Amino acid sequence: MAETAIELVGINKSFGAVHANRDIHLEIPRGTIHGIVGENGAGKSTLMSILYGFYQADSGEIRVDGKPVTIATPNDAIATGIGMVHQHFMLVQNFTVVENVILGAEGEALLNSSIANARSELARLEREYGLEVAPDAIVEELPVGLQQRVEILKALYRGAEILILDEPTGVLTPAEADHLFRILSQLKAEGKTIVLITHKLREIMAITDNVSVMRQGQMVATRKTADTSVEELAELMVGRHVLLRVEKGEKERGEVKLSVKNLTVKDSRGVTMVSDVSFDVRAGEIVGIAGVAGNGQSELLETIAGIRKAQSGTVHLDGAPIDVTGAADPAELRARGLAHVPEDRHHVGLVLSFEEYENSILGYHDDPAYLKGPFLDIEAIRADARAKIASYDIRPANERLKTANFSGGNQQKIVLAREIEKDPGVLIVGQPTRGVDVGAIEFIHKRLIAMRDAGKAVLLISVELDEIRALSDRILVIFDGRIVGERDAGATEGELGLLMAGVENQEAAE
């Protein structure tokens, strides 16, 4: 068997004037975990999409096991032994696990026969790689960590020897990420080759054998992971020194800007997701809410933003009530100085088919600055969008580009620019750096600290515990819809982790 599993030679790919991949050369040894890092928009996802057959290179060659191959479609990639687990899962939500696994690869005239054979093969794969998941479970009822296992099982079921994972921990809790790494180590031990695209440099250091760095469409470096550092990789990615810690001085807190009292919220199934929650957020502070995804923080944020109704409780903004049990209106709340950066930028924060300038005023389109009489002042809106693009370093710097064509980190900057530039008194922000690269993380963190230092009140929800600890002045921990503890910024990861797991008394746990 060839020592090199994948070799990319002189790969070029352009989209109009954008040269996404420039003369890429890359060798990935067989039976290794190879990381690919780079800023959002560096071209790493485009490169992997070429390897998986979503795109075709304008020039260059792909070699698998030392032999040139033509990969024109994902089916070609699968036939070549390449599988891919996408950042946004490609699953049919109302199908069972086994139905999703065999979809498109039934291989039998009778579906029942295919399912029976798939069950047997799934049982083997689960035993071999520690990928336990109930075959008859409905996918939409599974937590995201198990949905990701289904994606991996799909690839292995189709015979993948090379597995590409695109930002695999972006939607996982720390515990789920640890379990994924154990699975990847087992796959490597069985001779599989793993290509890991991620912006989380500490994960690169923890799990990979080698790492390649892309910047502005070019491959700028490849290192043995043991011979590099987080600091070197960050500098290679961004092309300058990157501050990897949050610099935050002391700030005197002011009056209460946001007050939540005895809030209870149910989801669409009637299940209580937020249970009798109370807290305040004052001017000049960031209050972080830490918790494992699915413990009510999403519903809490949506209720405060006026998107979801509460069953009971009160919320006050600058001392005046918000009608959270009735007709709370997000537009009215924006006018009152409450801005909202939603957790899900694709489905709540943006209209991906709109051009950048259209999204840059979404929700604020009735602002007089954007109007000429009863009509939108398109030139004023585009000029405003160009100013935000410059201020927030949004790439490409083109307000006429469809928002879907921006990378995830730049889409996040579009949302942040829209909300922060309206100078709100209260900012509620969910997952501010989900799927965002190290350079953009540094930028976003500085903006949030600047809001706090300007006397604004910031409510922060993030599944990234390091982010919560770095940014927050006070940390509230949510478990099963309840606030189970409050800690200051000096709380340890272990202490917060116990609270996140529902252990309220650390001494009792020990």
C-alpha positions as CSV (number, residue, x, y, z in Angstrom):
1,M,0.0,0.0,0.0
2,A,1.2,3.5,-0.8
3,E,2.5,5.5,2.1
4,T,0.6,8.6,0.9
5,A,-3.2,8.3,1.1
6,I,-4.0,11.6,-0.7
7,E,-1.8,13.8,-2.9
8,L,-3.1,17.1,-4.3
9,V,-0.9,18.5,-7.0
10,G,-1.2,22.1,-8.4
11,I,-4.9,22.5,-7.5
12,N,-6.5,25.8,-8.6
13,K,-10.1,26.9,-8.3
14,S,-11.7,30.2,-9.0
15,F,-15.2,31.5,-8.6
16,G,-15.4,34.5,-10.9
17,A,-12.8,37.0,-9.7
18,V,-12.3,35.1,-6.4
19,H,-9.2,32.7,-6.6
20,A,-10.3,30.3,-3.8
21,N,-7.4,27.8,-4.2
22,R,-4.0,28.8,-5.6
23,D,-1.6,26.1,-6.8
24,I,-2.2,23.8,-3.8
25,H,0.2,21.0,-3.1
26,L,-0.6,18.6,-0.2
27,E,0.4,15.1,0.8
28,I,-1.5,13.3,3.6
29,P,0.2,10.1,4.9
30,R,-2.0,7.0,5.2
31,G,-3.2,6.1,8.7
32,T,-2.7,9.6,10.1
33,I,-5.0,12.4,11.4
34,H,-4.1,15.4,9.3
35,G,-5.4,18.9,10.3
36,I,-6.1,21.7,7.9
37,V,-6.5,25.1,9.5
38,G,-7.0,28.6,8.1
39,E,-9.1,31.7,8.6
40,N,-12.7,31.7,7.3
41,G,-12.4,32.2,3.6
42,A,-8.9,30.8,3.4
43,G,-10.1,28.1,0.9
44,K,-9.9,25.0,3.1
45,S,-13.5,24.0,2.6
46,T,-13.3,24.6,-1.1
47,L,-10.3,22.3,-1.3
48,M,-12.1,19.5,0.6
49,S,-15.1,20.0,-1.6
50,I,-12.9,19.4,-4.7
51,L,-11.6,16.3,-3.0
52,Y,-15.1,15.1,-2.3
53,G,-16.5,15.9,-5.8
54,F,-18.7,18.9,-5.0
55,Y,-16.5,21.1,-7.1
56,Q,-14.1,20.3,-9.9
57,A,-10.7,22.0,-9.9
58,D,-9.9,24.3,-12.8
59,S,-6.4,22.7,-13.0
60,G,-4.3,20.2,-11.0
61,E,-4.4,16.5,-10.1
62,I,-5.8,14.3,-7.3
63,R,-3.9,11.1,-6.5
64,V,-5.3,8.4,-4.1
65,D,-2.9,5.7,-3.0
66,G,-0.4,7.1,-5.5
67,K,-2.7,6.8,-8.5
68,P,-4.4,9.7,-10.4
69,V,-8.2,9.7,-10.0
70,T,-11.0,11.7,-11.5
71,I,-13.5,12.9,-8.9
72,A,-16.4,14.6,-10.7
73,T,-19.2,13.8,-8.1
74,P,-19.5,12.7,-4.5
75,N,-20.3,9.2,-5.9
76,D,-16.9,9.1,-7.5
77,A,-15.3,10.1,-4.2
78,I,-17.2,7.4,-2.3
79,A,-16.2,4.8,-5.0
80,T,-12.6,5.9,-4.4
81,G,-12.9,5.3,-0.7
82,I,-13.4,8.9,0.4
83,G,-16.2,9.9,2.9
84,M,-17.1,13.3,4.3
85,V,-18.9,14.4,7.4
86,H,-20.2,17.9,6.8
87,Q,-20.4,20.8,9.3
88,H,-24.2,20.9,8.6
89,F,-25.3,17.3,8.7
90,M,-26.8,15.8,5.5
91,L,-29.4,13.7,7.2
92,V,-33.2,13.2,6.6
93,Q,-34.5,14.3,10.0
94,N,-37.7,12.1,10.0
95,F,-35.9,8.9,8.9
96,T,-34.5,6.4,11.3
97,V,-30.7,5.9,11.8
98,V,-30.6,2.8,9.6
99,E,-32.7,4.4,6.9
100,N,-30.3,7.3,6.7
101,V,-27.3,5.0,6.6
102,I,-28.5,3.0,3.6
103,L,-30.0,6.0,1.7
104,G,-28.5,6.0,-1.7
105,A,-26.6,2.8,-1.1
106,E,-29.5,0.3,-0.7
107,G,-27.8,-2.4,-2.9
108,E,-30.8,-4.8,-2.9
109,A,-33.9,-5.1,-5.0
110,L,-36.0,-5.4,-1.8
111,L,-35.7,-2.6,0.8
112,N,-36.3,-5.0,3.7
113,S,-33.4,-7.1,2.7
114,S,-31.2,-4.0,2.5
115,I,-32.2,-2.8,6.0
116,A,-31.6,-6.3,7.4
117,N,-28.1,-6.4,5.9
118,A,-27.5,-2.8,7.1
119,R,-28.4,-3.7,10.7
120,S,-25.8,-6.4,10.7
121,E,-23.1,-4.2,9.3
122,L,-24.0,-1.3,11.6
123,A,-23.7,-3.6,14.6
124,R,-20.2,-4.5,13.5
125,L,-19.2,-0.9,12.9
126,E,-20.6,0.1,16.3
127,R,-18.6,-2.6,18.1
128,E,-15.4,-1.9,16.1
129,Y,-15.3,1.8,16.5
130,G,-17.4,2.6,19.6
131,L,-20.1,4.3,17.5
132,E,-23.1,3.1,19.5
133,V,-26.4,4.6,18.3
134,A,-29.9,3.0,18.3
135,P,-30.6,1.9,14.6
136,D,-34.4,2.6,14.9
137,A,-34.1,6.0,16.5
138,I,-35.6,8.9,14.6
139,V,-32.7,11.2,13.7
140,E,-34.4,14.5,14.6
141,E,-34.9,13.1,18.2
142,L,-31.2,12.5,18.6
143,P,-28.8,15.0,20.2
144,V,-26.3,16.5,17.7
145,G,-23.4,14.3,19.0
146,L,-25.3,11.2,18.0
147,Q,-26.4,12.7,14.7
148,Q,-22.7,13.2,13.9
149,R,-22.1,9.5,14.7
150,V,-24.8,8.6,12.1
151,E,-22.8,10.7,9.5
152,I,-19.6,8.8,10.3
153,L,-21.5,5.5,10.2
154,K,-22.8,6.5,6.7
155,A,-19.3,7.0,5.5
156,L,-17.9,3.8,7.0
157,Y,-20.9,1.8,5.7
158,R,-19.9,2.9,2.2
159,G,-16.4,1.6,2.7
160,A,-14.6,4.9,3.4
161,E,-10.8,4.5,4.0
162,I,-10.3,8.3,4.0
163,L,-12.7,10.4,6.1
164,I,-13.0,14.2,5.8
165,L,-14.5,16.0,8.8
166,D,-15.5,19.7,8.4
167,E,-15.6,21.6,11.7
168,P,-16.8,18.5,13.5
169,T,-16.9,19.9,17.0
170,G,-18.7,23.2,16.2
171,V,-22.0,21.8,17.5
172,L,-20.6,19.5,20.2
173,T,-20.3,19.8,23.9
174,P,-16.8,19.3,25.4
175,A,-17.8,15.8,26.5
176,E,-19.1,14.9,23.0
177,A,-15.9,16.4,21.5
178,D,-13.8,14.2,23.7
179,H,-15.8,11.1,22.7
180,L,-15.4,12.1,19.0
181,F,-11.6,12.2,19.5
182,R,-11.6,8.7,21.0
183,I,-13.6,7.5,17.9
184,L,-11.1,9.2,15.5
185,S,-8.2,7.7,17.4
186,Q,-9.8,4.2,17.0
187,L,-10.4,4.8,13.3
188,K,-6.7,5.8,12.9
189,A,-5.6,2.7,14.8
190,E,-7.6,0.6,12.3
191,G,-5.7,2.2,9.4
192,K,-8.2,4.9,8.4
193,T,-6.9,8.3,7.2
194,I,-8.6,11.3,8.8
195,V,-8.6,14.9,7.4
196,L,-9.8,17.3,10.0
197,I,-10.8,20.8,9.1
198,T,-11.2,23.0,12.2
199,H,-10.5,26.5,13.5
200,K,-9.9,25.2,17.0
201,L,-6.1,25.1,17.4
202,R,-6.1,23.3,20.7
203,E,-8.0,20.5,19.1
204,I,-5.4,20.3,16.4
205,M,-2.7,20.0,19.0
206,A,-4.6,17.3,20.9
207,I,-5.6,15.0,18.1
208,T,-3.6,15.4,14.8
209,D,-0.3,14.0,13.6
210,N,0.4,16.7,11.0
211,V,-1.2,20.1,10.3
212,S,-1.3,22.2,7.1
213,V,-2.1,25.9,7.2
214,M,-3.9,27.8,4.4
215,R,-4.0,31.6,4.0
216,Q,-5.8,33.5,1.2
217,G,-6.2,30.4,-0.9
218,Q,-2.6,29.2,-0.6
219,M,-1.0,26.4,1.4
220,V,1.6,28.3,3.4
221,A,3.0,25.7,5.8
222,T,2.8,22.0,6.8
223,R,4.1,21.0,10.2
224,K,4.4,17.9,12.4
225,T,2.0,18.7,15.2
226,A,4.5,17.8,17.8
227,D,7.0,20.4,16.4
228,T,4.6,23.4,16.3
229,S,2.5,25.4,18.8
230,V,-0.8,27.2,19.0
231,E,1.0,30.5,18.8
232,E,2.9,29.6,15.6
233,L,-0.2,28.2,13.9
234,A,-2.3,31.3,14.7
235,E,0.4,33.5,13.3
236,L,0.7,31.4,10.1
237,M,-3.1,31.5,9.7
238,V,-3.5,35.3,10.1
239,G,-0.1,36.5,8.8
240,R,0.5,38.5,12.0
241,H,0.8,38.0,15.8
242,V,-2.6,37.0,17.3
243,L,-3.5,37.7,20.9
244,L,-4.9,34.4,22.1
245,R,-6.1,35.7,25.5
246,V,-8.8,38.3,26.2
247,E,-7.4,41.5,27.7
248,K,-10.1,42.9,30.0
249,G,-9.6,45.5,32.7
250,E,-11.8,46.1,35.7
251,K,-15.0,47.9,35.1
252,E,-17.4,49.4,37.7
253,R,-20.9,48.1,37.2
254,G,-23.8,50.5,36.8
255,E,-27.6,50.2,37.1
256,V,-29.6,47.1,36.2
257,K,-30.3,47.2,32.5
258,L,-32.0,43.8,32.1
259,S,-33.9,42.0,34.8
260,V,-35.3,38.5,34.5
261,K,-37.6,37.2,37.3
262,N,-39.1,33.7,37.8
263,L,-39.1,33.0,34.1
264,T,-40.6,29.7,32.9
265,V,-40.7,28.7,29.2
266,K,-42.0,25.6,27.5
267,D,-41.1,24.4,24.0
268,S,-43.4,23.5,21.2
269,R,-43.9,20.0,22.7
270,G,-45.0,21.5,26.0
271,V,-41.8,20.5,27.7
272,T,-40.5,23.0,30.3
273,M,-37.1,24.2,29.1
274,V,-36.6,27.2,31.4
275,S,-37.8,26.8,35.0
276,D,-38.2,29.7,37.4
277,V,-35.0,31.5,36.2
278,S,-34.0,34.9,37.8
279,F,-31.0,37.1,37.2
280,D,-30.0,40.7,36.5
281,V,-27.5,42.2,34.0
282,R,-26.0,45.6,34.8
283,A,-24.4,48.3,32.7
284,G,-20.7,47.7,32.3
285,E,-20.7,43.9,32.7
286,I,-20.8,40.7,30.7
287,V,-22.9,38.0,32.2
288,G,-22.2,34.6,30.7
289,I,-24.5,31.6,30.8
290,A,-22.6,28.3,30.7
291,G,-24.3,25.0,30.1
292,V,-24.4,22.0,27.9
293,A,-26.4,22.6,24.8
294,G,-30.1,21.7,25.2
295,N,-30.5,22.8,28.8
296,G,-32.7,25.8,28.1
297,Q,-30.3,28.5,27.2
298,S,-31.6,28.8,23.6
299,E,-35.2,29.2,24.8
300,L,-34.1,31.7,27.4
301,L,-32.4,33.9,24.8
302,E,-35.3,33.7,22.3
303,T,-37.8,34.7,25.1
304,I,-35.8,37.7,26.1
305,A,-35.5,38.7,22.4
306,G,-39.3,38.5,21.9
307,I,-39.2,35.5,19.6
308,R,-40.7,32.9,22.0
309,K,-43.5,33.3,24.5
310,A,-43.0,32.5,28.2
311,Q,-45.5,30.7,30.4
312,S,-44.8,32.9,33.4
313,G,-42.4,35.4,34.8
314,T,-41.3,38.9,34.0
315,V,-38.5,40.6,32.1
316,H,-37.7,44.3,32.5
317,L,-35.6,46.4,30.1
318,D,-34.3,49.6,31.7
319,G,-37.0,49.2,34.3
320,A,-39.9,48.9,31.9
321,P,-41.6,45.6,31.3
322,I,-41.4,43.4,28.3
323,D,-44.6,41.4,27.6
324,V,-42.9,38.0,27.4
325,T,-46.1,36.1,28.1
326,G,-48.0,37.9,25.4
327,A,-47.2,40.2,22.5
328,A,-43.5,41.0,22.9
329,D,-42.3,42.4,19.6
330,P,-38.7,42.1,18.5
331,A,-38.9,45.3,16.5
332,E,-40.2,47.2,19.5
333,L,-37.4,45.8,21.6
334,R,-34.8,46.9,19.1
335,A,-36.3,50.4,19.2
336,R,-35.9,50.3,23.0
337,G,-32.2,49.5,22.8
338,L,-32.1,45.7,23.0
339,A,-30.0,44.0,20.2
340,H,-29.9,40.3,19.6
341,V,-27.2,38.2,17.9
342,P,-29.0,34.8,17.5
343,E,-27.3,31.4,18.0
344,D,-28.3,30.3,14.5
345,R,-27.1,32.9,12.0
346,H,-28.4,30.9,9.0
347,H,-32.0,30.5,10.0
348,V,-32.6,33.4,12.3
349,G,-29.8,36.0,11.8
350,L,-29.6,36.2,8.0
351,V,-31.5,35.7,4.7
352,L,-28.7,33.8,2.8
353,S,-30.2,34.6,-0.6
354,F,-30.0,38.4,0.1
355,E,-27.1,40.5,-0.8
356,E,-24.8,41.6,2.0
357,Y,-26.1,45.2,2.1
358,E,-29.7,43.9,2.5
359,N,-28.8,41.8,5.5
360,S,-26.8,44.7,7.0
361,I,-30.0,46.5,7.8
362,L,-32.3,43.5,8.4
363,G,-34.7,44.5,11.2
364,Y,-33.7,48.1,11.0
365,H,-35.0,48.8,7.5
366,D,-37.5,51.5,8.9
367,D,-34.6,53.6,10.4
368,P,-34.9,57.1,8.9
369,A,-31.2,56.8,7.9
370,Y,-32.1,54.2,5.4
371,L,-35.2,55.9,3.9
372,K,-35.9,58.5,1.2
373,G,-39.4,59.5,1.8
374,P,-41.5,56.3,1.9
375,F,-38.9,54.3,0.0
376,L,-35.6,52.6,0.9
377,D,-32.6,54.7,0.1
378,I,-30.5,52.0,-1.6
379,E,-27.4,54.1,-2.1
380,A,-27.4,55.2,1.6
381,I,-27.8,51.5,2.6
382,R,-25.0,50.4,0.4
383,A,-22.7,53.1,1.7
384,D,-23.6,52.1,5.3
385,A,-22.8,48.5,4.4
386,R,-19.4,49.4,2.9
387,A,-18.6,51.3,6.1
388,K,-19.5,48.2,8.2
389,I,-17.5,46.0,5.9
390,A,-14.4,48.2,6.4
391,S,-14.9,48.5,10.2
392,Y,-15.5,44.8,10.8
393,D,-13.0,43.5,8.2
394,I,-15.7,41.5,6.3
395,R,-14.3,39.5,3.4
396,P,-14.7,39.8,0.5
397,A,-15.3,43.5,0.7
398,N,-18.4,43.4,-1.6
399,E,-21.8,44.6,-0.4
400,R,-23.4,43.2,-3.5
401,L,-22.3,39.6,-2.9
402,K,-24.9,37.1,-1.9
403,T,-24.6,36.4,1.8
404,A,-24.6,32.7,1.2
405,N,-21.2,33.2,-0.6
406,F,-19.5,34.5,2.5
407,S,-17.7,32.1,4.9
408,G,-19.3,31.4,8.3
409,G,-17.0,33.8,10.2
410,N,-17.7,36.6,7.8
411,Q,-21.5,35.9,8.0
412,Q,-21.2,36.2,11.8
413,K,-19.4,39.6,11.4
414,I,-22.3,40.8,9.2
415,V,-24.8,40.0,12.0
416,L,-22.5,41.5,14.7
417,A,-21.9,44.7,12.7
418,R,-25.7,45.2,12.1
419,E,-26.5,44.8,15.8
420,I,-23.5,46.5,17.5
421,E,-23.4,49.5,15.2
422,K,-26.9,50.5,16.4
423,D,-25.3,51.2,19.8
424,P,-27.8,49.2,21.9
425,G,-27.9,49.6,25.7
426,V,-28.3,45.8,26.0
427,L,-26.8,43.1,23.8
428,I,-27.8,39.5,24.0
429,V,-25.6,37.3,22.0
430,G,-25.7,33.5,21.4
431,Q,-22.6,31.5,20.3
432,P,-20.7,34.6,19.1
433,T,-17.8,32.6,17.6
434,R,-19.4,29.3,16.5
435,G,-17.6,28.2,13.4
436,V,-15.3,31.3,13.5
437,D,-11.5,31.2,13.0
438,V,-8.9,32.4,15.4
439,G,-8.4,35.9,13.9
440,A,-12.1,36.6,13.8
441,I,-12.5,35.3,17.3
442,E,-10.0,37.8,18.5
443,F,-11.8,40.6,16.7
444,I,-15.3,39.6,18.0
445,H,-14.0,39.3,21.6
446,K,-12.5,42.8,21.4
447,R,-15.9,44.2,20.2
448,L,-17.8,42.6,23.0
449,I,-15.3,43.9,25.6
450,A,-15.6,47.3,24.0
451,M,-19.4,47.2,24.4
452,R,-18.9,46.3,28.1
453,D,-16.3,49.1,28.6
454,A,-18.7,51.6,27.0
455,G,-21.2,50.9,29.8
456,K,-23.4,48.5,27.9
457,A,-25.0,45.3,29.4
458,V,-24.1,42.1,27.6
459,L,-25.7,38.7,28.1
460,L,-23.6,36.0,26.6
461,I,-24.5,32.4,25.9
462,S,-21.8,30.0,24.6
463,V,-21.0,26.3,24.7
464,E,-17.3,27.3,24.6
465,L,-16.4,27.2,28.3
466,D,-13.1,29.0,27.6
467,E,-15.0,31.8,25.9
468,I,-17.4,32.1,28.9
469,R,-14.5,32.2,31.4
470,A,-12.5,34.7,29.3
471,L,-15.2,37.2,28.6
472,S,-17.6,37.1,31.6
473,D,-17.6,39.2,34.7
474,R,-20.1,36.9,36.3
475,I,-21.0,33.3,35.2
476,L,-24.4,31.7,35.6
477,V,-24.6,27.9,35.1
478,I,-27.8,26.5,33.6
479,F,-28.7,22.8,34.0
480,D,-32.1,21.3,33.1
481,G,-33.6,24.7,32.6
482,R,-32.6,26.0,36.1
483,I,-29.7,28.3,37.2
484,V,-27.8,26.0,39.5
485,G,-24.9,28.3,40.4
486,E,-23.2,31.6,40.0
487,R,-19.5,32.1,39.9
488,D,-17.0,34.9,39.2
489,A,-14.6,35.0,36.3
490,G,-12.0,33.1,38.3
491,A,-14.0,29.9,38.5
492,T,-12.1,26.8,37.3
493,E,-13.2,24.7,34.3
494,G,-13.6,21.7,36.6
495,E,-15.9,23.7,39.0
496,L,-18.1,24.9,36.2
497,G,-18.0,21.5,34.5
498,L,-19.5,19.9,37.6
499,L,-22.3,22.5,37.8
500,M,-23.0,22.0,34.1
501,A,-23.4,18.3,34.8
502,G,-25.9,19.0,37.5
503,V,-23.6,18.5,40.5
504,E,-24.5,21.6,42.6
505,N,-22.4,20.8,45.6
506,Q,-18.8,20.1,44.6
507,E,-17.7,18.9,48.0
508,A,-20.6,16.3,48.0
509,A,-19.4,15.2,44.5
510,E,-16.0,14.5,45.8
